[in-house]
Amino acid sequence: MKKIIVILLVFAGFLMNAQTAHNRALHLVLQNVDTTFFDEEGYRWYEFSMPTLRAFTVMDLIEEGGTGESCFQIKSSKEYRRFLKYSGIKPNKFDKKVFAYLECLVAEELITMWMTDDIAFGYVTVSTDFD
C-alpha cells in the first residue's frame, strides 16, 4: 500500500513539474509581447519577439514539461522545410531562414514561434469566449 502511495506522489509531482515548466515558458513569452489585438472571431493575439537565446530557453522549458499531443517542436531547418512540404505549403524566402519552430498549447493558450539567426518571434492566441 505504501508503494502505491509513493508511486502516486511521484507521478503527481511529475505532472506538477511538467505544468510548471510549461507555465514558466508561457510567462517568459508573455514578458516579450510587442503588440496585442482582438480578431473578429473572439481571439486575443499577443505578438512577441525575443532574442534567440531566450527562445531556446522557452523551447527547453516546453521540452522539460514534456511534449505531448498538444506540443510540436522542430529544431532544424531541414525538418522545418519537410514539415512545410507535408503541410502543402510552398516555402518562401523567409521560410528558408527558419531553423526552429514551436507550436504548443499551454493553459488553453496556443504559442506559435519561429526562430531565425537574427530573432525569434511569434504569437500567442487566447480564446476570449467564456460561454
ABEGO torsion letter per residue (X at the ends): XAAAAAAAAAAAAAAAAAAAAAAAAAAAAAAABABBBBBAAGBBBBBBBBBAAAAAAAAAAAAAAEBBAABBBBABAAAAAAAAAAAGBBBBAAAAABABBBBBBBGGBBBBBBBBAABBBEBBBBBABAX
